[in-house]
Amino acid sequence: MSVIDITRHHTLDHDHALAKANELADSLADRFDVSCERCGDTLKFSRTGVKGQLSVEPTYIHIRLELGLLLRPFKSRIEHEIHNHLDGLIEDKG
């Protein structure tokens, strides 16, 4: 199993951080065909070959995905995509 584990600090208020996390979750769901379920301040992702979660904390967003054998070759692409979305979401204060 291959793991993507990213923590990104932010200065957003909690509601805004949750909204940005939802935007990221929607984007990942569209791009990588994962389903997403919200459990409080945590979004849980799943599909065949991948599972994980995105947690919104007061000063950071934490994403952890576990990729199965078939998605392992796409790890760097998925990780790059997450970093790009986080950069845009956290820098965009509106």
Secondary structure, 3 states (H helix, E strand, C coil): CEEEEEEEECCCCHHHHHHHHHHHHHHHHHHHCCEEEEECCEEEEEECCEEEEEEECCCEEEEEEEECHHHHHHHHHHHHHHHHHHHHHHHCCC
